[in-house]
Amino acid sequence: MTKDETIHVGMGQFTDLKVCHELGVRSVWIDRVGDPLNPDWPPHATLDDLSGLPDLLSPG
């Protein structure tokens, strides 16, 4: 699997989004509490919870 075929789903900006940004891996941020996003590590998508993840990952 390549980094272009990978998407990381996580809740931490420093532990998830920053690392994904540094590695060039797409990320989905699960922001359950409405934290302000650090603009230095923008995720591919932001969700309130995991319920929207299947639609986000489905082709089409």
N, CA, C and O atoms as CSV, one atom per row, in Angstrom:
chain,resi,resn,atom,element,x,y,z
A,1,MET,N,N,0.849,-1.174,0.000
A,1,MET,CA,C,0.000,0.000,0.000
A,1,MET,C,C,0.898,1.240,0.000
A,1,MET,O,O,1.891,1.296,0.724
A,2,THR,N,N,0.544,2.216,-0.804
A,2,THR,CA,C,1.309,3.456,-0.884
A,2,THR,C,C,0.635,4.548,-0.061
A,2,THR,O,O,-0.504,4.393,0.380
A,3,LYS,N,N,1.347,5.652,0.143
A,3,LYS,CA,C,0.740,6.760,0.887
A,3,LYS,C,C,-0.439,7.361,0.132
A,3,LYS,O,O,-1.332,7.938,0.753
A,4,ASP,N,N,-0.461,7.238,-1.194
A,4,ASP,CA,C,-1.595,7.728,-1.970
A,4,ASP,C,C,-2.836,6.858,-1.793
A,4,ASP,O,O,-3.952,7.297,-2.071
A,5,GLU,N,N,-2.642,5.640,-1.335
A,5,GLU,CA,C,-3.753,4.711,-1.095
A,5,GLU,C,C,-4.162,4.686,0.378
A,5,GLU,O,O,-5.030,3.909,0.773
A,6,THR,N,N,-3.537,5.532,1.180
A,6,THR,CA,C,-3.745,5.518,2.624
A,6,THR,C,C,-4.476,6.769,3.077
A,6,THR,O,O,-4.221,7.865,2.578
A,7,ILE,N,N,-5.382,6.596,4.023
A,7,ILE,CA,C,-6.013,7.732,4.694
A,7,ILE,C,C,-6.063,7.405,6.180
A,7,ILE,O,O,-6.542,6.345,6.582
A,8,HIS,N,N,-5.565,8.325,6.980
A,8,HIS,CA,C,-5.498,8.138,8.427
A,8,HIS,C,C,-6.670,8.868,9.070
A,8,HIS,O,O,-6.948,10.019,8.732
A,9,VAL,N,N,-7.347,8.212,9.982
A,9,VAL,CA,C,-8.463,8.804,10.714
A,9,VAL,C,C,-8.029,8.949,12.160
A,9,VAL,O,O,-7.623,7.975,12.794
A,10,GLY,N,N,-8.113,10.170,12.685
A,10,GLY,CA,C,-7.670,10.387,14.051
A,10,GLY,C,C,-8.322,11.601,14.680
A,10,GLY,O,O,-9.006,12.380,14.015
A,11,MET,N,N,-8.094,11.747,15.983
A,11,MET,CA,C,-8.689,12.836,16.751
A,11,MET,C,C,-7.679,13.894,17.190
A,11,MET,O,O,-8.070,14.996,17.573
A,12,GLY,N,N,-6.397,13.577,17.140
A,12,GLY,CA,C,-5.391,14.505,17.651
A,12,GLY,C,C,-4.777,15.348,16.547
A,12,GLY,O,O,-4.413,14.836,15.488
A,13,GLN,N,N,-4.666,16.633,16.802
A,13,GLN,CA,C,-4.026,17.480,15.797
A,13,GLN,C,C,-2.519,17.239,15.764
A,13,GLN,O,O,-1.947,17.061,14.689
A,14,PHE,N,N,-1.877,17.232,16.920
A,14,PHE,CA,C,-0.429,17.052,16.952
A,14,PHE,C,C,-0.048,15.606,16.655
A,14,PHE,O,O,0.876,15.359,15.881
A,15,THR,N,N,-0.744,14.656,17.257
A,15,THR,CA,C,-0.380,13.246,17.110
A,15,THR,C,C,-0.882,12.623,15.816
A,15,THR,O,O,-0.364,11.587,15.397
A,16,ASP,N,N,-1.866,13.221,15.179
A,16,ASP,CA,C,-2.420,12.662,13.944
A,16,ASP,C,C,-2.208,13.583,12.743
A,16,ASP,O,O,-1.528,13.207,11.788
A,17,LEU,N,N,-2.779,14.777,12.783
A,17,LEU,CA,C,-2.737,15.666,11.617
A,17,LEU,C,C,-1.329,16.135,11.280
A,17,LEU,O,O,-0.947,16.155,10.110
A,18,LYS,N,N,-0.562,16.507,12.281
A,18,LYS,CA,C,0.805,16.982,12.037
A,18,LYS,C,C,1.649,15.869,11.421
A,18,LYS,O,O,2.381,16.102,10.459
A,19,VAL,N,N,1.550,14.677,11.968
A,19,VAL,CA,C,2.332,13.550,11.457
A,19,VAL,C,C,1.915,13.211,10.024
A,19,VAL,O,O,2.772,12.976,9.172
A,20,CYS,N,N,0.622,13.185,9.754
A,20,CYS,CA,C,0.150,12.912,8.392
A,20,CYS,C,C,0.666,13.963,7.418
A,20,CYS,O,O,1.102,13.639,6.314
A,21,HIS,N,N,0.613,15.213,7.832
A,21,HIS,CA,C,1.111,16.297,6.984
A,21,HIS,C,C,2.600,16.094,6.679
A,21,HIS,O,O,3.035,16.246,5.538
A,22,GLU,N,N,3.359,15.756,7.693
A,22,GLU,CA,C,4.802,15.555,7.502
A,22,GLU,C,C,5.106,14.352,6.608
A,22,GLU,O,O,6.086,14.362,5.863
A,23,LEU,N,N,4.270,13.320,6.681
A,23,LEU,CA,C,4.495,12.111,5.884
A,23,LEU,C,C,3.825,12.155,4.510
A,23,LEU,O,O,4.080,11.294,3.669
A,24,GLY,N,N,2.969,13.155,4.280
A,24,GLY,CA,C,2.266,13.246,3.007
A,24,GLY,C,C,1.117,12.266,2.881
A,24,GLY,O,O,0.777,11.839,1.778
A,25,VAL,N,N,0.512,11.905,4.019
A,25,VAL,CA,C,-0.615,10.968,4.045
A,25,VAL,C,C,-1.902,11.768,4.260
A,25,VAL,O,O,-1.943,12.675,5.092
A,26,ARG,N,N,-2.945,11.429,3.512
A,26,ARG,CA,C,-4.241,12.102,3.701
A,26,ARG,C,C,-4.799,11.775,5.090
A,26,ARG,O,O,-4.550,10.703,5.642
A,27,SER,N,N,-5.557,12.725,5.634
A,27,SER,CA,C,-6.103,12.528,6.976
A,27,SER,C,C,-7.549,12.975,7.052
A,27,SER,O,O,-7.996,13.869,6.333
A,28,VAL,N,N,-8.261,12.318,7.951
A,28,VAL,CA,C,-9.612,12.726,8.334
A,28,VAL,C,C,-9.552,13.013,9.826
A,28,VAL,O,O,-9.150,12.163,10.620
A,29,TRP,N,N,-9.950,14.203,10.190
A,29,TRP,CA,C,-9.937,14.615,11.592
A,29,TRP,C,C,-11.322,14.431,12.176
A,29,TRP,O,O,-12.299,14.969,11.655
A,30,ILE,N,N,-11.410,13.673,13.258
A,30,ILE,CA,C,-12.660,13.521,13.998
A,30,ILE,C,C,-12.623,14.563,15.111
A,30,ILE,O,O,-11.913,14.411,16.105
A,31,ASP,N,N,-13.403,15.624,14.920
A,31,ASP,CA,C,-13.443,16.752,15.860
A,31,ASP,C,C,-14.770,16.704,16.609
A,31,ASP,O,O,-15.747,17.326,16.191
A,32,ARG,N,N,-14.802,15.979,17.693
A,32,ARG,CA,C,-16.038,15.777,18.463
A,32,ARG,C,C,-16.436,16.988,19.302
A,32,ARG,O,O,-17.598,17.101,19.692
A,33,VAL,N,N,-15.502,17.896,19.589
A,33,VAL,CA,C,-15.803,18.995,20.510
A,33,VAL,C,C,-15.705,20.381,19.883
A,33,VAL,O,O,-15.893,21.374,20.585
A,34,GLY,N,N,-15.421,20.484,18.600
A,34,GLY,CA,C,-15.347,21.790,17.945
A,34,GLY,C,C,-14.072,22.546,18.224
A,34,GLY,O,O,-14.095,23.772,18.328
A,35,ASP,N,N,-12.953,21.842,18.350
A,35,ASP,CA,C,-11.663,22.500,18.571
A,35,ASP,C,C,-11.277,23.353,17.369
A,35,ASP,O,O,-11.604,23.000,16.235
A,36,PRO,N,N,-10.590,24.466,17.594
A,36,PRO,CA,C,-10.081,25.240,16.466
A,36,PRO,C,C,-8.987,24.448,15.756
A,36,PRO,O,O,-8.149,23.816,16.399
A,37,LEU,N,N,-9.004,24.488,14.465
A,37,LEU,CA,C,-8.059,23.733,13.651
A,37,LEU,C,C,-6.773,24.524,13.447
A,37,LEU,O,O,-6.810,25.714,13.136
A,38,ASN,N,N,-5.646,23.862,13.622
A,38,ASN,CA,C,-4.356,24.474,13.323
A,38,ASN,C,C,-4.221,24.523,11.799
A,38,ASN,O,O,-4.212,23.472,11.159
A,39,PRO,N,N,-4.117,25.708,11.202
A,39,PRO,CA,C,-4.067,25.811,9.738
A,39,PRO,C,C,-2.791,25.236,9.112
A,39,PRO,O,O,-2.713,25.070,7.895
A,40,ASP,N,N,-1.799,24.937,9.946
A,40,ASP,CA,C,-0.559,24.362,9.419
A,40,ASP,C,C,-0.703,22.897,9.032
A,40,ASP,O,O,0.110,22.384,8.264
A,41,TRP,N,N,-1.720,22.215,9.549
A,41,TRP,CA,C,-1.906,20.781,9.298
A,41,TRP,C,C,-3.330,20.494,8.842
A,41,TRP,O,O,-4.035,19.750,9.523
A,42,PRO,N,N,-3.784,21.046,7.727
A,42,PRO,CA,C,-5.182,20.859,7.327
A,42,PRO,C,C,-5.478,19.402,6.954
A,42,PRO,O,O,-4.717,18.787,6.207
A,43,PRO,N,N,-6.573,18.855,7.467
A,43,PRO,CA,C,-6.961,17.498,7.093
A,43,PRO,C,C,-7.645,17.482,5.732
A,43,PRO,O,O,-8.103,18.515,5.244
A,44,HIS,N,N,-7.710,16.315,5.133
A,44,HIS,CA,C,-8.444,16.128,3.882
A,44,HIS,C,C,-9.937,16.370,4.129
A,44,HIS,O,O,-10.638,16.906,3.271
A,45,ALA,N,N,-10.412,15.966,5.315
A,45,ALA,CA,C,-11.811,16.158,5.692
A,45,ALA,C,C,-11.908,16.225,7.211
A,45,ALA,O,O,-11.039,15.726,7.927
A,46,THR,N,N,-12.980,16.851,7.689
A,46,THR,CA,C,-13.268,16.917,9.122
A,46,THR,C,C,-14.674,16.386,9.342
A,46,THR,O,O,-15.607,16.755,8.629
A,47,LEU,N,N,-14.818,15.521,10.332
A,47,LEU,CA,C,-16.114,14.957,10.694
A,47,LEU,C,C,-16.349,15.156,12.186
A,47,LEU,O,O,-15.403,15.230,12.970
A,48,ASP,N,N,-17.632,15.242,12.574
A,48,ASP,CA,C,-17.990,15.347,13.993
A,48,ASP,C,C,-17.849,14.010,14.711
A,48,ASP,O,O,-17.549,13.967,15.905
A,49,ASP,N,N,-18.064,12.925,13.981
A,49,ASP,CA,C,-17.969,11.586,14.541
A,49,ASP,C,C,-17.724,10.605,13.399
A,49,ASP,O,O,-17.607,11.011,12.243
A,50,LEU,N,N,-17.647,9.335,13.718
A,50,LEU,CA,C,-17.306,8.331,12.711
A,50,LEU,C,C,-18.477,7.969,11.785
A,50,LEU,O,O,-18.273,7.269,10.794
A,51,SER,N,N,-19.678,8.423,12.084
A,51,SER,CA,C,-20.841,8.002,11.283
A,51,SER,C,C,-20.746,8.447,9.818
A,51,SER,O,O,-21.309,7.784,8.946
A,52,GLY,N,N,-20.061,9.531,9.532
A,52,GLY,CA,C,-19.935,10.008,8.152
A,52,GLY,C,C,-18.776,9.388,7.384
A,52,GLY,O,O,-18.610,9.645,6.192
A,53,LEU,N,N,-17.980,8.580,8.058
A,53,LEU,CA,C,-16.793,8.019,7.423
A,53,LEU,C,C,-17.102,7.082,6.239
A,53,LEU,O,O,-16.433,7.187,5.211
A,54,PRO,N,N,-18.075,6.182,6.339
A,54,PRO,CA,C,-18.350,5.328,5.172
A,54,PRO,C,C,-18.699,6.120,3.909
A,54,PRO,O,O,-18.229,5.781,2.823
A,55,ASP,N,N,-19.509,7.159,4.034
A,55,ASP,CA,C,-19.854,7.968,2.856
A,55,ASP,C,C,-18.628,8.701,2.311
A,55,ASP,O,O,-18.467,8.835,1.098
A,56,LEU,N,N,-17.776,9.168,3.204
A,56,LEU,CA,C,-16.583,9.890,2.784
A,56,LEU,C,C,-15.625,8.967,2.017
A,56,LEU,O,O,-14.977,9.403,1.065
A,57,LEU,N,N,-15.537,7.714,2.422
A,57,LEU,CA,C,-14.594,6.793,1.821
A,57,LEU,C,C,-15.149,6.021,0.628
A,57,LEU,O,O,-14.394,5.342,-0.069
A,58,SER,N,N,-16.472,6.115,0.378
A,58,SER,CA,C,-17.040,5.400,-0.758
A,58,SER,C,C,-16.669,6.089,-2.060
A,58,SER,O,O,-16.680,7.316,-2.151
A,59,PRO,N,N,-16.340,5.293,-3.062
A,59,PRO,CA,C,-16.033,5.894,-4.363
A,59,PRO,C,C,-17.277,6.540,-4.968
A,59,PRO,O,O,-18.403,6.089,-4.757
A,60,GLY,N,N,-17.044,7.579,-5.706
A,60,GLY,CA,C,-18.159,8.194,-6.421
A,60,GLY,C,C,-18.391,9.542,-6.039
A,60,GLY,O,O,-19.302,10.184,-6.563
